[in-house]
Amino acid sequence: MDNKIIYRKLQETDRDSIEDMLYTSFILEDPLEVSLGIECPREARILVEPLVGWALADGVSVVAEHVPSRELAGVCLNTVDSEVKRSIPVPAGDPDCTKMKVVLDFLDDMRDGVDLRKQFSMTKVVDIRIINVLHKYAGKGIGRALVEESLLLAKDHGCVTACAEATGVFSQKLFQCLGFTTVNEVFYSNYIKDGMLVFNNTGIHRSCRLVAKTL
Ligand SMILES: CC(C)(COP(=O)(O)OP(=O)(O)OC[C@H]1O[C@@H](n2cnc3c(N)ncnc32)[C@H](O)[C@@H]1OP(=O)(O)O)[C@@H](O)C(=O)NCCC(=O)NCCS
């Protein structure tokens, strides 16, 4: 494979390709969604559609494009928030949303009891919501470059802090290499609700880390 990759800002014309990438790659590989067996697009739509819309509106998201095929190899979807991270709206009583609500509640729990303001300015924060690289392009530094480009873009937009939830070993390694601090870590084997283990079969991925960095 020709390895020429360019990095550029996410644009409206990418919307369908990115949604497709999330349904065919991210949701099938991210440990949380895999563990719950979330079906695409039916059960993933409530996450994917608003996030892609917010990322487009906020203007600090980056795609990796393979040259010359023009295939999108990866994406880093980011939003700009202040102290309170924007929550994905979950319609009450919709059975298609039950599993994704478990994921979203878990990510909210990661921030509960953690006062990021003690260590970081929270006036303008870039939240790295989704980082995804297609399997065939993985392990070549594309994920890392996507985050680096996102941080540069976010800094240009006046962001002072970056936050992310790193759900697996590769993203944890990636954020660590880029100088992020782990603010909270929850091991999947300790995350019990109503006496039940919530995330089973996470494979080599043992924990989720809330990470942050001053830009
Ligand atoms: C996480 C993800 C975006 C990383 O993208 P990537 O382009 O493969 O990452 P990079 O090549 O920049 O590598 C980052 C680190 O992980 C390591 N890594 C990545 N894939 C690996 C693999 N299959 N085996 C071993 N190490 C791997 C790299 O060696 C690198 O560490 P290093 O700097 O010490 O060498 C990608 O694996 C992915 O899309 N996973 C599925 C979705 C997901 O889990 N997203 C994260 C949610 S927070």
The ligand as a Gaussian input file, in Angstrom:
#p B3LYP/6-31G(d) Opt

LIG

0 1
 C       -6.685000       3.505000      18.845000
 C       -6.380000       3.731000      17.369000
 C       -7.049000       5.011000      16.889000
 C       -4.856000       3.880000      17.217000
 O       -4.580000       4.269000      15.871000
 P       -3.201000       3.865000      15.184000
 O       -3.031000       4.689000      13.955000
 O       -3.137000       2.398000      15.041000
 O       -2.196000       4.337000      16.325000
 P       -0.658000       4.658000      16.173000
 O       -0.078000       3.924000      15.010000
 O       -0.493000       6.149000      16.225000
 O       -0.104000       3.971000      17.498000
 C       -0.306000       4.414000      18.805000
 C        0.438000       3.461000      19.718000
 O       -0.294000       2.215000      19.799000
 C        0.511000       1.151000      19.290000
 N       -0.316000       0.275000      18.462000
 C       -1.293000       0.638000      17.603000
 N       -1.836000      -0.466000      17.028000
 C       -1.184000      -1.522000      17.553000
 C       -1.301000      -2.923000      17.390000
 N       -2.215000      -3.470000      16.577000
 N       -0.481000      -3.714000      18.112000
 C        0.427000      -3.189000      18.952000
 N        0.590000      -1.860000      19.167000
 C       -0.205000      -1.055000      18.470000
 C        1.599000       1.793000      18.473000
 O        2.755000       0.993000      18.449000
 C        1.820000       3.115000      19.180000
 O        2.674000       2.995000      20.289000
 P        4.202000       3.478000      20.171000
 O        4.161000       4.951000      19.908000
 O        4.778000       3.109000      21.494000
 O        4.780000       2.712000      19.018000
 C       -6.829000       2.522000      16.495000
 O       -6.242000       1.358000      17.032000
 C       -8.334000       2.352000      16.444000
 O       -9.000000       2.988000      15.642000
 N       -8.894000       1.466000      17.303000
 C      -10.326000       1.171000      17.310000
 C      -11.154000       2.298000      17.866000
 C      -10.711000       2.699000      19.244000
 O      -10.543000       1.882000      20.124000
 N      -10.520000       4.017000      19.425000
 C      -10.064000       4.589000      20.676000
 C      -11.209000       5.001000      21.533000
 S      -10.605000       6.142000      22.736000

